[in-house]
Amino acid sequence: MIAEIKVPPFDEYNEIMVKNAHPADWQNPTPDGRYNLLVIGGGSAGLVAAAGAAGIGAKVALVEKHLLGGDCLVAGCVPSKTILRSAKAVGEIRRAADVGVHVGGEIEVDFAAVMARMRRVRSDISFHDSAKRFSDLGIDLYLGDGQFTGKNTFAVDGRPIEFSKAVIATGSRAADVPIPGLAEAGYITNEGVFELTKRPNRLAIIGAGPIGSEMAQAFARFGSRVTVIELLPTIGGLRDPEGIALVRGALEADGVQFYLESKTEKVELVGAEKVITFEHQGQTQTLAVDEILLAAGRQPNVEGLKLEVAGVEYSKKRLTVNDRLQTTNPDIFGAGDVAIPAMFTHTADATARMVIQNAFFFGRKKYSGLIIPWTVFTDPEIAHVGLFDYEAEEQGISITTFTTKIQETDRGRTDGEDGFVKIYVKEGTDKILGATMIGRHAGETISEITTAMMAGKGLGMLSQTIHPYPTQAEVIKKTADAWNRTRLTPLVAKVFKTWLRWRR
């Protein structure tokens, strides 16, 4: 019997999503022989692995105990970017006067309508992750709890499954943080925040990582009084002081209050209020709020799988895997959040593809060989690929950093936008080791640098690449041109001048 799942509020949109992602009338198949690949977890990594293996003719079993689509569909990329679109509209209206457009009256945000739109968009997308779609691909889909019963055996609700290869792709969830009184007072995570139908007037967010930063700005623009408490001196994973200042300034302009390098000591429920006690700059402070969003890291979903029975080792952070994503049981791989430190949907996809290659084609693909870009979708966006400057220094690599501000491009001036790109190259060469961008279109623009790095091309190639004018992407060409000018040393310049004089 398939367990019935309801996602609050259980309206027509969530009903459609659940029917697609975990239909209550689903009949699990009867196992028939050994599977070439068992996929445990139906999130981004699991679905890509299952579809990829089925596409090459493998016999595939896919197990999911909750909703197909996982965090990305239900409580991650899809819902967050949908409500961020609404928040971006608010930001555009507030900045309209800067470009000579005046909007009369107060901005009114219909929070219930914003969240209903999110649920509608999510329900539309849910078909792509649906039970029917993956069943139609020839995959045996098992909905329910499962655990290992041996090194090459698994069971779902008592039904034994044999496999030659398996991939664990069970994802991650918000980390449990031992803050006294937090559980008793009550809080939400990235899962609960998308179940809200009423906007909290006062919202505290513990953690200024990607989720915390994005939701802080969105809810502030929607009208909540938002306070962010972060243990580290970072925002959105940045350690770059210039980048932190720029993003922090933008969020503070929207009304977000930051307490960086602050420790949350306890939470108390006082009447209907949740009172947070925290330490900031040596001072003990209290904050009364209506809701708390906990966004202080992630932890792997490994409970109940009986990994020890299969000889699979793990830690509090993730599965133990080698560079080819094999666990300590060589027939079992890990992919996505449960196995790698780069917890993004696009890396879940990439590692799932890597597992298929390494499991079935004697592949030698290495996780360390991936060039991974990432974006925090604040406004302006934070985007990065490759190494940071401090990471290169830690590895003993000498670098040169080339920086160009978006305001130095004509499109940046016409748009009236702040931001920058920093490209880190190996000293004395044009080899790109990494790049950091801050800007409204940084997440889109960073792909040009990622492509160059993948192709083994450097700033020399980018300086010769024609960029449409006027675009903010010209910031990359200007940065490459800055590198190009370093080639004109005083000696080269002198020789060139002599040659030109001779050519007259």
N, C-alpha and C positions, 0 to 999 in steps of 0.2 A: 504494500500500500504506500503510495507516494504521499509524503507529508504535505499538507496544504500550507502555502506561504502567502502572507499578506503584507504588503508594504504600505505603511500609513503615509498620508491619508489614502484609504483604499477607494479612490475615485475611478472613473472610466479609464483614465490614462494608466494608472498603476495596475489596474486590472488587465489591460492589454499587455503591459510589460511582463507581468507574472505569467499570463497565459503563454507568452512566447518563451520566456526564460525558464519556467518551471511549471509546466502544465500539470494540474492536479490529476488529470485522467491518464497520465503517461504510464505506459506499461514497459517495465524494464525487460530487455531481451533475456533469453535463456542462453548462458554461455555455451558455445559450441566449438571446442578445440582451443588451441593456444593462439593468443593474439600476437601479432608482430610488435605492436606498440600499445601499451596501456598509458593513457593520459589521465593524471589525477589532478583535477581542477579545471573548471571551465571558464577561467578569466582570459585575459588577452593572450598570455603565453600558451595556455592549454588549448585554446581554440585554434590558434595558428599551427601548433604542433599537430593537432588532430587532423585538420584540413590538409596540411602539407603531406602528412604520411598517407592519408587516404588518396591523395592525388597521385601518388607514385604507385598505388596498387596495394598498399599494406593493409592488413586486417587490423582495424583500430577499435579500441574500446575507450570511451570517454566517461569519466566519473565526475559528477558535481553534486554536492549536497545542498547547495543553496540556489542561487540564480545564475544561469549562464550569462556570460558577459562580465561577471565579476565586478571588481571595484570600479573599473573604467566606465562601464555602462551605468551602474547603479549609484555609486557614491564617489565618483572621481571625475575623470576628464569630461564626460558628456554633461552631467548636471552642472558641474562647476563652470564650464565655459559658456553654458547657456545663460546662467544668471550673470556671469561677468559681462555678457553682451548687453544686458539691461543696465548694468552699472556703468558701462562705457558710455551709453547714451546719456546718462545723467551727467557724466563728466564733460561730454561734448557740449551739452546745453549750458553748463556752468561756465565753460570757457568761451562761449559764443561771443560775449562782449569784447573779448580780446581781438576778435577779427571783425568788429564792427556790426555784429548782429545782436540785437537786444531782444530778449524774451521777457515778456511782461509776466508779473506774478510769481508766486512760489512754485517750485518744481514739486509735483505730486507723484509719488511713487506708489503704485498699487501693488503692495508686496504679495498679496494673495494671487494677483494676476501674473506677476513675475514667476512665482513658484509653479503656478498652473501651466504656464508656457513651458517651463523646464520639464515638467512631467509629460507634457504632450510631445515635445521633441524627443525625450528619452524613450517614450513608447514607440514612436515612429522608427527610431534607430534599432530598437530591440529585436526586430525581425532578423537583422543581420546576424544576431547571436542566438537565434531561436533553436529550440529542440527540433522542430521540423526541418529547418535548413540543414542542420548537421546530420540528421537521420537520412535526409535525401542524398547526402554525400556518401552514404554507405557506411557510416560510423555507427557502431553499437553504443547507444547512449544509456548510461545508468544514472538515475537520479536517486541519491540517498547517501547515507554514511558508509564509509569504507575504511578498511585497515589492512595492512600487510599481514599475511599468515605464513610467509616464508620468503626466501630470497627472490623467488620468481612467481610468487602467488599472492593474490589479493582477494578480498571478499567485500561485496556490497550487500548489506542487509542479509548476510549469511550465504549469498550466492558466490561460489568460488570462481575466481578468474585466474587463468594461467597466462603468462606473458614471457616473450623473449627479451624485450626491452621495455622500459617504462620511463616516464618523465613526471617528476613531481612539480606541479605548477599551481600550488595552492595559494600563492599570493601572500599578502601581508595585511595587517590592520593597525589601527592606532595603538601606539605603545601604552602599556599600563605604567603610569607614573605614580610612585608611592607618596602622594601628597596627603597628609593626615586630613581626614574629613571630607575629601573630594567626593568619594563614592557616596557617602551619606548625604551630602548636599545635592548631589546630582549634577551631571554634565552631559554634553553631547560630543560626538566625534564627527569626522567627515561623513559618517553614515547618517547620524541623526540630524545634521544641519540641513540636509535636503528633504527632510520630512516635515520641516517647519511650515506652518501656514500663517502664523502670526509673527511679525517682526519683533524681536526683543528690543526694548527701549535702550537697555544698557547691556552691552555684550563684552565680556572679557575673553581674550584669546590667550591661552598659554602656549607659547611657541611662535616664533616669527619665521618659520621655514616657508616653503612654497605654499602649503595649504593655509597656514595662518596668515601670511601676508596677503594672499589673494582674497580670502574671505574678509579680512579686516577692511580692505578698501571697498569691497562690494557692499558690505553692511553699513559702513559709514556713509556711502553715497545713498543708500536706501533710507537713511535717517537714524540709524542706531548710534548711540554714543559708544565708541569702540576703544578699548584699552588693550594693548598687547604687552604681555610680560614674557621676556625672553632671558634665559640664563646666559647666553653668549652675547658677544658684541656684534652680532651679525643679523642681517635681514635677507631672507630669500636665499640663504646659502652663500652670500657674498662676504668676502673678507676685504675687498677693495674699498678703502675709505672713501674715495671719490664716488664710487657706485652706490655705497650705502647712503651717503649724504644726499645724493640725487633722488634715490627711491624713497628714502625716509621723508625728505622734504615734500615730495608729491603726495604721499599718504597723509602726512600731517596737514597738508593743505585741504585734504578731504575730511579732516576731523579726527584722524586716528591719533591716539596718544601712545607713545612708546615708553616702556621701561626696559631698556636693554641692560645686560649684565645684572639681572635681578633674579632672586630666588624666591619661588613661591613656597611659603612655609606651612600654611594650613588654610583650610576653607571651613567656614561655619555657616549653618543655616539659621538665620535670624528672622523669624516670621516667614515672609515670602521672599526675602532677600538672601542672596548668597554672598557672604562677606569673605573676601580673600585677604589674607595677611601675607605680605611679601617684604623682602629686604631689598632696598635700592640705595646704593652709594652710602652704605653704612647706617641707613635710617630704616626703621620699621614703619611700614605704611599699611593702610587698610583700604579696601575698595569694595563697595557694595554694588552688585550687579543683579540682573534678572536671569542671565544665562551665561554659562561657561562653555567655551569650545576648547577642547583639549586637542592640540595639534603639535605635540612635542615628540616627534619621532614615530617610527614604525617597528613592528615586530612580526616575525614569520608565523604563518598559520601551519603549525606542525602537530598540534595536539590531536590525540586520538588516532593518528595514523599507524601507531606501533612501528615506528621506523627502526627501532632496535631489533625487531624480529627479522627485518630485511637486511640488517647490517649497514644501515645508513646512519652516519653520524651527523650531528647538528649542534649548533650553539644557540645562545639567546638571540643572536643577530640573524642567522641564516643557516641553510644547509651547508655542510662541508663539501665543496666541489673542487675539482682540479680545473686547470685552465681550459679543458675541453668540456667542462660542465658535467663530468662524471662525478657521482657521489662515491662514497667509500664502498659501495656495491657497484662494480663496473657496468652492470647491466641496467642500472638506474641512473638517470640524469636529473638535473635540476634546471629550471628555467624561470625567468621572471623574478618578481620581488622576493620569493622565498629562497632564492639562491644567489642573488647578485646585489652589490651595494647600490648600483644605479637603478633606483626604483622608478622607472618611467614606462609608460605603455609602449613606446617605440623600442626600448631595450628589451621588453618582454617579447615583442615580436621578433627582434633580431636574435635573441638567444634561443627562441623556439626553432627558428630556421637553422641555427647552428646545431641544435640537438639532432634534427633530422639528418643533416649532412654527416655528423659524427657517428650517429647510431647505425645508419644504413649504407653509407658510401665510404666507409673507412676514412672518414674525414679527419683532417688535422686542424680544423678551425679552432682558433684560440680566442677566448674572451678578452685577453690582454691586447689582442690585435684590433679590437673594435675602436672606432673613433666615434665618441658619443656626444652629440649635442643635447642641450636641455634648455628649457625656457620656464621662467616663472611669469605667469600672465597677469602681473600687476600692470598699472598704467602710469609710467612707462614700463615696458617689459624688460626682464633680465634674461639675457641669453648667453650661453657659454658653450665652447667646444674645446676638447683637448686639455692641455695643462694650464693651470694658473701660473703666474710668475713665481709665487712662493713654492709651488710644487716642483717647478723646475730647479729652483735653488736648493730645495731639500734633496733632489736627486743629483746635485752637483753639476747641473747643466747651466752653462753661461748663456744668457739670453739678452736680446735687445728688444725693448718695447716701443712700438710705434703707435701713437695715439692721435686720433682725429675726432673733433667734436662735430656732432650733426649740424650745429649752427654754422659750421664752415662750409657746408654745402648750400647751394642756392635753394634747393627744395626745403632744407631745414629752416632757412630764413623765411621763405614764403609760408611755411606751415607754422612758424613760430614755436618750434619744439626744441627741447633740450635733449641731450644724450651724447654718447660717444661710442667709439669702438677702440679697443686696445688689442693689437695683434702682437703676440709674443713669438719671436723668431730666434733660431739658434744663432748665437753671436757669430758675425762674420759671414753669414749666409742669408738666403731668403727663405729658408725652410721654416714653415709655419708649425709651431709646436702647440699653439692654442690661441684662443681669442675670447674676449669678453665684450658684450655689447649691452648698452642701456639705451632704450628708445621705444617709441610706440610700435614700431614694426620690427623690433630686434629678433623676435622668434622666427619671422619669415626670412630675414636677411642673413642670419647666421648660416643658413644652408649653403650659401655660396662659398663660404670659407671651409665648411665641412667637405664639400665636393672637391675643392682644391686639395685639401689634406688627403682625402681618399685617393685622388689621382696622383699624389706625390708631387704636386705642383706648388710653387711658392709665390712670393709676392711679385716676382718678375713676370709671371704669367698674368696675375691679376692686374698689374699695371698696364698690360697690353690689351686687356679685355675691354671692349666697348660697352659702356653702361648707358642706358637711355638717360637723356637729360630732359627735365630735371627730376631726379629721383633721390631719395635718401640713401639708396644703395651706393651712390657715388662716394659715400663716406669710405667705402672699402677701397675704391680706386685711388682716392686721395691719400689713403694710408699707404697703399702700395707705391704711389709716386714718391712719398716721403722716403721710403726705403731706397727707391731708385736714385734719388738725389745724393744719397750717401756714397754712391759709387763714384761720384765726381770728386775725387780727392784733389787736394791742391796740385799734386804732381800731374794727375790726369788732365786737370783744367789747364795747366801751363802748357802741356804737350799739345792739347787741342787748340789752344789759342795760337801757338806757333804754327801749327798745320794750317789753320784758317788764314793766317797772315801770308803764308807761302802760297795759298790757293788764290789770292787776289790777282 
